[in-house]
Amino acid sequence: MRGELYLVVGLLLWTSCARGGNAAVSPVVKTNPARLYAHYMPWFEAADGDWGIHWTMATRDPEVVDASGKRQIAAHYYPLIGPYDSADRDVIEYHLLLMKLSGIDGVLIDWYGAHEVRDYGGNRRNAEALIARLDAVGLDFALVYEDFTAEYAADTALVAAQADLRYARDHYFAHERYVRVGGAPLLLVFGPRLFETPAAWGHILSGIEPRPHLLTLWHQSADAGAWAAGEFAWVDRGHIDDLDSYYAGQGAFGAAYPGFRDYYREGGWGDGLGWTIAHDEGATLAATLARARRAEMPFVQLVSWNDFGEGTMIEPTREFGFSLLEQVQAFAGVEHGVADLELVHALYLARKRHAGDADAQAALDRVFRLVAGLALAEAAAVLKELD
């Protein structure tokens, strides 16, 4: 079984190497063969003071700023760069370069479908802005489909879900950076939470060729029956040791997370989930990474890059700094360290400091290309010269 899983990894690696893409981008050398993917939320809004619900929920106002410069946001933890807009090109650049230098191979985008309802259309456009930059850094992507969103579309839910998958087929699955397993596009489903019968998935996937390599949330593959190729692990209220038994049983797609502390009750979104997992100064992330290493998981989803509402983020924060990404670097076995992550942060700050200065931005474009090409010393020199 484990040998078969590593064959799948080999197929994935071959696919990535065969794509071509941006020749100036240098791949990060890793000693750990596990493929690392960051679960990514593209749903944050902060443009022109128009704060979206994921920063405000029902009770917070980011226009309120405390003496330390922190805005009032719906989260227990605060992004190192402050609350941001997911469509911001500088933010996307910052996130993707941090991922690359941490040994992360790609993003698993939390995807709310293709319909223009609620904030779903904006989420999709933000995801596509992210996808447009992937080739420039050499990272891959796949979708994590939130099937429950189909019930809010104008069509019947089944028709809406089929339209979502057709959109994914037409706009993502053939993308040169899309993750494939044995030639099939990888598709994760968070749940399913709405469509819980194999018959429903047969209808949704009708006409979708090639058939996706569909993974459901752990313990839920029976809901999709033969349409499911497996499952993926996640963060849950159960003890971390539950990951060991799950991996031993059937899990081929692991999970690592730093903790869990949602803001839903404080944010006015109900009573919250009622459970937490202590971050324990990085010990929880270390424990979940160790379990994935011990089980030789070929794929590991980092839960999550930036779900601040649930407190599972590994993106740098005021509270943890770069320490969580340093753990990921160690797990991946890359030669890069915190100084390289700080360089990416410095690039982001310079982008904002020199906003509107075309000459400075051209120089920072060069810094970006140098970092993507792993010419880090030269990138640092150019950045220092600019300032």
Secondary structure, 3 states (H helix, E strand, C coil): CHHHHHHHHHHHHHHHHHCCCCCCCCCCCCCCCCEEEEEECCCCCCHHHCCCHHHHCCCCCCCCECCCCCECCCCCCCECCCCCCCCCHHHHHHHHHHHHHCCCCEEEEEECCCCCCCCHHHHHHHHHHHHHHHHHHCCEEEEEECHHHHHHCCCCHHHHHHHHHHHHHHHHHCCCCECEECCEEEEEECCCCCCCCHHHHHHHCCCCCCCCEEEEECCCHHHCHHHEEEEECCCCCCCCCHHHHHHHHCCCEEEECCCECCCCCCCCCCCCCCCCECCHHHHHHHHHHHHHHHCCCCEEEECCCCCCCCCCCCCCECCCECHHHHHHHHHHCCCCCHHHHHHHHHHHHHHHHCCCCHHHHHHHHHHHHHHHCCCHHHHHHHHHHHC
